[in-house]
Amino acid sequence: MEEFVTMQCEPCRVGAPPATDEEIAIFMQQLPKWMVKEIDGIKRIERVFKFKNFVQALEFTNKVGEIAEKQGHHPAILTEWGRVTVTWWTHKIKGLHRNDFIMAAKTDQLCA
């Protein structure tokens, strides 16, 4: 399987099929630090990134924002002192799509 970090997001339309549980299990193998969560019946992937202070956390938040804009796919981001929580899911389909895993891999790369 091609590594998600090298892939680009594809436009997602309303009605596109969400990732199946089997696909999610396979995709998560490339993202061992992420967790699948279900909130309000919607599956999402989430990771908490830790930093030494607020300035570093905010710099990381801005980097995530930049890649999100470039790919046209946007996460929920919670920036706090010393930590940033990033959550990916696809709003149009109310679930997980391959794009979410691509963006999670690109987010990980920012911290490498």
trRosetta pair geometry for C-beta under 8 A, 3 or more apart (Angstrom, degrees):
i j d omega theta_ij theta_ji phi_ij phi_ji
1 26 7.3 144 -57 161 164 113
1 30 7.7 -113 101 -51 126 128
2 6 6.3 -104 172 69 101 115
2 7 6.2 106 120 -62 122 108
3 6 5.1 78 76 7 91 104
3 7 7.5 -163 99 -16 49 91
3 30 6.6 158 -141 -141 68 136
3 105 7.0 165 164 -168 82 153
4 7 5.5 -61 -153 27 43 117
4 27 7.4 71 -63 -156 134 90
4 30 5.5 134 2 120 113 152
4 31 7.6 -10 32 -52 150 105
4 101 5.2 -113 -117 132 151 88
4 102 4.7 -150 -172 -105 96 49
4 104 7.3 8 124 65 152 81
4 105 3.6 148 94 -5 111 153
4 106 7.6 -107 130 -29 93 74
5 102 7.8 162 -79 -156 23 60
5 105 4.2 -124 -65 146 71 116
5 106 5.9 144 -131 -75 67 57
5 108 7.4 -86 -86 66 115 104
5 109 5.3 116 -139 -54 124 131
7 98 7.9 -70 131 153 154 110
7 102 4.8 -97 85 -120 111 118
7 105 7.9 69 37 61 96 141
8 71 6.8 -167 -161 -126 70 92
8 102 7.3 65 172 -178 6 149
9 12 7.8 -62 176 -25 100 99
9 71 4.3 90 10 -180 127 105
9 72 6.3 -152 88 61 134 85
9 73 4.8 -163 -125 -17 167 134
9 99 4.3 56 -134 -133 98 105
9 102 5.7 179 -75 84 72 144
9 103 6.8 23 -70 -54 120 98
10 98 7.6 28 26 76 107 117
10 99 6.7 -127 39 -72 64 106
11 72 7.4 -23 -96 106 72 143
12 16 5.2 -107 -163 28 81 155
12 73 7.9 70 6 -102 120 111
12 90 5.5 -67 124 -156 166 136
12 92 5.5 162 116 55 104 137
12 93 6.6 -86 165 -18 123 115
12 97 5.5 21 -112 178 145 174
12 99 6.0 -97 -43 -4 128 145
13 16 5.3 118 59 -39 67 103
13 92 6.7 -136 163 154 17 147
14 92 5.0 -117 -81 -177 62 100
14 93 7.1 171 -134 -75 41 63
15 93 7.4 -105 21 -104 10 90
16 90 7.9 -56 72 135 120 152
16 92 7.2 49 27 108 106 116
16 93 5.4 -77 66 -75 83 134
16 97 6.6 38 110 -114 127 128
17 20 8.0 -4 153 -49 115 81
17 93 7.5 72 151 -152 8 143
18 43 7.4 120 172 48 140 118
18 90 7.4 -174 -112 54 87 120
18 93 5.1 168 -70 139 87 126
18 94 7.6 -71 -67 79 135 58
18 95 3.3 -7 -121 96 148 138
18 96 5.7 85 -171 58 101 54
18 97 6.3 -94 -131 -71 58 67
19 23 4.3 -128 -168 93 92 125
19 24 5.1 118 125 -61 122 80
19 27 6.7 -37 -159 -2 153 147
19 95 7.1 -158 33 138 71 108
19 96 4.6 -49 33 103 115 98
19 97 6.1 170 -29 -111 93 22
19 98 6.5 132 -76 -55 112 58
19 100 7.9 -106 -7 42 133 116
19 101 7.7 80 -67 -22 159 122
20 23 4.6 97 50 7 76 101
20 24 6.9 -135 95 -6 40 86
21 24 5.6 -51 -146 35 32 115
21 25 6.5 36 154 -22 64 103
22 25 5.8 -52 -152 32 31 112
22 26 6.7 26 152 -13 63 106
23 26 5.7 -58 -150 40 34 109
23 27 5.9 32 154 -19 70 110
23 98 7.9 -72 166 -78 132 83
24 27 5.7 -56 -140 40 29 110
24 28 6.1 33 159 -26 65 108
24 36 6.3 60 172 -95 129 145
24 43 7.2 -60 -105 160 152 150
24 96 6.1 77 -98 84 110 151
25 28 6.0 -53 -145 31 25 113
25 29 7.5 42 150 -34 54 92
26 29 6.0 -42 -171 5 37 116
27 30 6.4 -58 -176 30 48 105
27 31 7.0 5 142 13 74 114
27 98 7.3 -153 -105 -121 141 64
27 101 4.4 -80 -179 -110 127 158
28 31 5.5 -79 -145 59 47 94
28 32 7.6 95 161 -87 74 40
28 34 6.8 -131 -137 77 84 103
28 36 6.7 -63 -89 -39 138 109
28 45 7.7 -170 -100 -115 93 127
28 101 7.9 -107 -68 -118 47 118
29 32 7.5 7 -164 -66 31 81
30 101 7.1 82 68 178 120 112
30 105 6.3 -18 136 -88 118 119
31 34 4.2 -11 149 22 115 123
31 45 7.0 23 124 -175 153 145
31 47 8.0 -117 177 -56 106 131
31 101 6.4 -132 -24 -147 140 85
31 104 5.2 20 -121 123 144 131
31 105 6.4 -104 -81 -72 101 75
31 108 7.1 -157 -126 -39 82 143
33 47 5.5 58 123 -130 92 126
33 108 7.0 132 50 -110 124 118
34 45 4.7 22 167 178 128 109
34 46 6.7 142 -159 66 80 27
34 47 4.7 -68 -101 -58 69 107
34 104 5.4 5 -76 -170 155 140
35 45 6.9 158 77 -154 35 63
35 46 5.6 -32 63 64 87 81
35 47 7.1 141 12 -80 75 59
36 43 6.0 -14 -170 -163 102 101
36 44 7.4 149 -156 78 54 39
36 45 5.8 -37 -95 -96 57 72
36 96 7.8 -50 -129 -51 103 152
37 43 7.4 150 82 -152 39 52
37 44 5.3 -24 66 65 87 90
37 45 7.4 141 18 -110 77 22
37 46 5.3 0 5 10 126 124
37 87 7.6 -56 48 -131 126 114
38 41 6.7 1 176 -129 105 15
38 42 6.7 159 -155 72 66 32
38 43 5.3 -32 -96 -91 81 59
38 44 7.4 151 -98 17 30 75
39 42 6.0 -31 69 59 66 87
39 44 6.2 -13 19 11 104 126
41 94 7.8 6 107 165 93 117
42 89 6.0 90 152 168 111 160
42 94 5.1 -104 -110 -178 110 75
42 95 6.0 -136 -153 -81 74 51
43 89 6.7 161 98 -118 53 121
43 95 5.2 35 45 -147 94 77
43 96 4.9 -58 103 -17 110 106
44 87 5.1 18 161 -176 134 102
44 88 6.5 159 -166 78 83 41
44 89 3.9 -72 -107 -48 84 122
44 96 7.0 167 -104 -71 27 94
44 100 7.7 -139 -148 -158 56 147
45 87 7.2 165 84 -151 42 57
45 88 5.2 -12 60 58 92 94
45 89 7.2 149 16 -66 64 74
45 96 6.6 75 -23 -112 97 125
45 100 5.8 134 24 150 115 118
45 101 7.1 81 6 -86 161 64
45 104 5.5 -35 107 -78 137 146
46 85 6.5 4 -171 -177 106 94
46 86 6.9 169 -147 87 58 48
46 87 4.4 -12 -99 -102 94 83
46 88 7.7 -177 -76 21 48 63
47 85 7.5 178 90 -148 37 56
47 86 5.7 -7 59 56 82 93
47 104 7.0 116 -5 -150 126 102
47 107 7.3 155 52 112 131 132
47 108 7.7 25 69 -78 172 87
48 83 5.7 -4 -176 -171 100 117
48 84 7.3 159 -156 81 54 40
48 85 5.0 -24 -101 -97 76 78
49 57 7.8 154 97 -125 99 78
49 60 6.2 -137 108 154 146 157
49 83 6.6 155 81 -155 51 62
49 84 4.8 -10 57 59 104 91
49 85 7.8 -174 20 -79 70 29
49 86 6.9 31 -7 -4 110 108
49 111 5.9 -143 -136 -86 127 145
50 82 6.3 1 -159 160 73 83
50 83 5.3 -24 -107 -99 58 85
51 54 7.9 130 94 -82 125 13
51 56 3.8 -171 -175 100 130 116
51 57 4.5 -165 42 -62 143 74
51 60 6.5 -154 -65 -5 138 137
51 82 5.3 -156 71 -149 71 44
51 83 6.5 -174 22 -73 81 33
51 84 7.1 43 -9 -8 119 95
52 56 5.6 72 43 13 80 149
52 82 6.7 -81 135 -118 9 88
53 56 5.5 99 57 12 71 98
53 57 7.1 -130 104 -3 40 94
53 81 7.0 -42 -165 -164 47 79
53 82 6.2 -17 -102 -77 15 75
54 57 5.4 -59 -148 39 36 114
54 58 6.0 35 156 -20 71 106
54 79 7.9 86 -154 159 78 100
54 80 7.8 -90 -111 143 86 33
54 81 4.7 -46 -71 -116 95 67
54 82 6.9 -45 -63 -32 53 54
55 58 5.9 -56 -148 37 28 109
55 59 6.4 31 153 -21 63 105
56 59 5.6 -51 -146 34 33 113
56 60 6.5 33 154 -18 64 104
56 82 7.9 35 64 -114 106 44
57 60 5.8 -57 -153 36 30 111
57 61 6.4 36 148 -23 64 105
57 79 5.4 139 142 -159 108 90
57 80 6.8 -85 171 68 162 40
57 81 6.9 -178 13 -145 152 18
57 82 6.1 -85 -49 -43 131 5
57 83 6.2 3 -113 44 132 14
57 84 5.0 163 -160 -47 89 97
58 61 5.3 -48 -147 32 35 118
58 62 6.5 36 154 -19 65 102
58 79 5.9 79 -92 -176 61 144
59 62 5.9 -55 -153 35 31 111
59 63 6.6 32 149 -20 64 104
60 63 5.6 -53 -150 34 35 113
60 64 6.5 37 152 -19 67 102
60 84 5.4 -149 95 4 123 155
60 110 6.5 122 -147 134 82 125
60 111 7.1 31 -132 -82 125 89
61 64 5.8 -53 -152 34 31 111
61 65 6.5 34 149 -20 63 106
61 77 5.6 126 -140 162 94 140
61 79 4.5 -21 -72 -82 148 131
61 84 5.5 -163 -70 -122 86 138
62 65 5.4 -51 -150 35 34 118
62 66 6.5 40 151 -24 65 100
63 66 5.6 -49 -151 30 34 114
63 67 6.8 25 155 -11 65 101
63 110 4.9 143 127 -151 133 136
64 67 6.2 -58 -151 39 33 102
64 68 6.2 36 151 -23 66 110
64 75 6.7 -55 163 41 122 127
64 77 6.0 146 96 -97 142 140
64 84 7.5 179 -8 153 145 145
64 86 6.0 -141 -140 -107 155 132
64 107 5.8 30 -117 -121 101 97
64 110 6.6 -122 -71 19 69 170
65 68 5.5 -56 -145 36 30 115
65 69 6.4 31 157 -19 65 104
65 77 7.3 -77 -63 0 86 161
66 69 5.9 -55 -151 34 29 109
66 70 6.5 28 153 -18 63 107
67 70 5.5 -53 -147 37 37 114
67 71 6.2 19 159 -5 69 111
67 103 7.3 149 125 -143 113 83
67 106 5.3 -177 171 142 148 127
67 107 7.2 -166 72 -77 145 61
67 110 7.1 -124 -15 -61 142 125
68 71 6.2 -68 -145 47 26 98
68 73 6.1 -111 -151 83 71 53
68 74 4.6 80 176 -106 127 61
68 75 6.2 -118 -98 7 134 80
68 103 7.0 53 -100 -147 73 128
69 72 7.4 28 -173 -72 29 41
69 74 7.8 43 -68 -85 51 97
71 99 7.6 153 157 -162 123 103
71 102 7.5 177 -153 115 149 118
71 103 6.3 -174 89 -93 161 101
71 106 7.3 156 -40 43 148 169
73 88 7.8 38 147 -145 111 106
73 90 7.7 -45 -146 -103 110 83
73 99 5.2 -159 -112 163 160 125
73 100 7.7 -143 167 -81 136 50
73 102 8.0 77 57 77 158 108
73 103 5.5 -125 101 -64 126 142
75 86 5.2 24 139 -168 157 84
75 87 5.7 151 -174 72 100 46
75 88 4.9 -57 -106 -83 105 67
75 103 6.8 178 -53 139 109 137
75 107 7.6 30 -24 -76 156 143
76 85 8.0 -18 112 112 90 91
76 86 7.6 149 79 -159 56 40
76 87 4.3 -11 58 60 103 107
77 84 6.4 -14 -166 -172 94 102
77 85 7.2 156 -156 81 43 56
77 86 5.6 -5 -106 -105 78 70
77 87 7.7 -162 -70 25 37 72
78 84 6.9 160 81 -158 54 51
78 85 4.3 3 52 51 105 104
79 84 5.2 -9 -106 -110 67 89
80 83 5.1 -3 65 64 101 86
80 84 7.3 180 27 -82 67 42
80 85 7.8 32 4 -5 108 94
86 104 7.7 155 114 -117 120 71
86 107 5.5 -172 120 -163 165 155
88 96 7.9 71 115 -122 88 85
88 100 4.0 149 136 -154 115 90
88 101 7.8 175 104 -54 145 31
88 103 5.3 162 -119 83 145 120
88 104 5.5 -121 18 -60 148 91
88 107 7.8 -153 -44 -13 127 144
89 94 7.9 10 152 -164 121 27
89 95 6.5 -112 -166 165 105 12
89 96 5.9 -74 -128 -81 77 61
89 100 5.8 15 -102 -105 29 143
90 93 4.9 21 103 37 116 97
90 94 7.7 -57 91 -4 71 15
90 95 6.4 -14 55 73 93 49
90 96 6.7 113 10 -136 96 18
90 97 4.1 33 -23 3 150 117
90 99 6.2 91 -80 60 118 117
90 100 6.0 -111 -36 -47 87 109
91 94 7.1 18 -167 -74 34 51
93 97 6.0 102 41 -57 140 114
96 100 5.1 -96 -148 43 78 149
96 101 7.5 63 -179 -38 110 91
97 100 5.6 115 56 -6 63 96
98 101 5.9 -60 -161 38 44 109
98 102 6.3 48 145 -23 73 105
99 102 5.4 -53 -148 35 36 116
99 103 6.2 30 157 -15 69 107
100 103 5.9 -57 -148 40 29 107
100 104 6.3 34 151 -23 64 105
101 104 5.5 -45 -142 33 34 114
101 105 6.5 37 155 -18 62 102
102 105 6.0 -59 -157 35 29 110
102 106 6.5 24 149 -15 65 109
103 106 5.4 -52 -144 40 37 112
103 107 6.2 44 152 -24 66 102
104 107 5.5 -51 -148 34 32 115
104 108 6.6 37 151 -21 63 101
105 108 5.6 -48 -151 32 34 114
105 109 6.6 40 149 -25 63 102
106 109 5.5 -46 -151 28 36 118
106 110 7.2 47 148 -28 60 95
107 110 5.8 -45 -163 18 37 115
107 111 7.6 21 148 -6 62 103
108 111 6.0 -69 -163 40 40 104
108 112 6.7 57 143 -48 71 95
109 112 5.3 -32 -150 -1 42 122
